[in-house]
Amino acid sequence: RTVEENTTTRIEPWPQEENKNRRSISKTIRKKSTKPDTPKQKTKTL
């Protein structure tokens, strides 16, 4: 299943995968530093 998801993401990113990435990034940023500007930085990174 993991390999299939990776292949699908490379060809065409699905909204579910994007949501997973956003959640993981938001969690990582929150751990590093808690700031109100975090969402903006997260969006720019993506």
N, C-alpha and C positions, 0 to 999 in steps of 0.2 A: 504493500500500500504506500509506503514511504516513497519508493522509487517512482511509482505512478504519479503521485502528487508532485514530485520534483519535476518530472518530465512535463506534466500539464502546466505547471507554473512557468517553465521556460518558454513553452509555445505561446500560451495565452493566460495571463494571470486572472484567476477567478476572484470574485469579491470575498469569498470565504478566506482565501489565502491572504488577501490584502488585510482583512480584519485581523487575522492571526498575527500578521507581521506588525500591524499598528499596535495591537495589544502588547506584544512582546517588547516592542520598542518603548512604548509608554511605561511599562513596568521597569525596564532597564533605566530609563531616564529618571523615573521617580526614585529609584534606589540611589542613583548617583547624586541627584540634587532635586529638591522639591521647590519648583518655581512656577508662577502663573504663566510664564512664557514658554513652558514646556510644550504645550500643544502646537504652538507656532513652529518651534524648532523641529518637532516631530514631522509636521507637514512638509517643511522645506527639505528634510532629509529624504522623505519618500519622493 
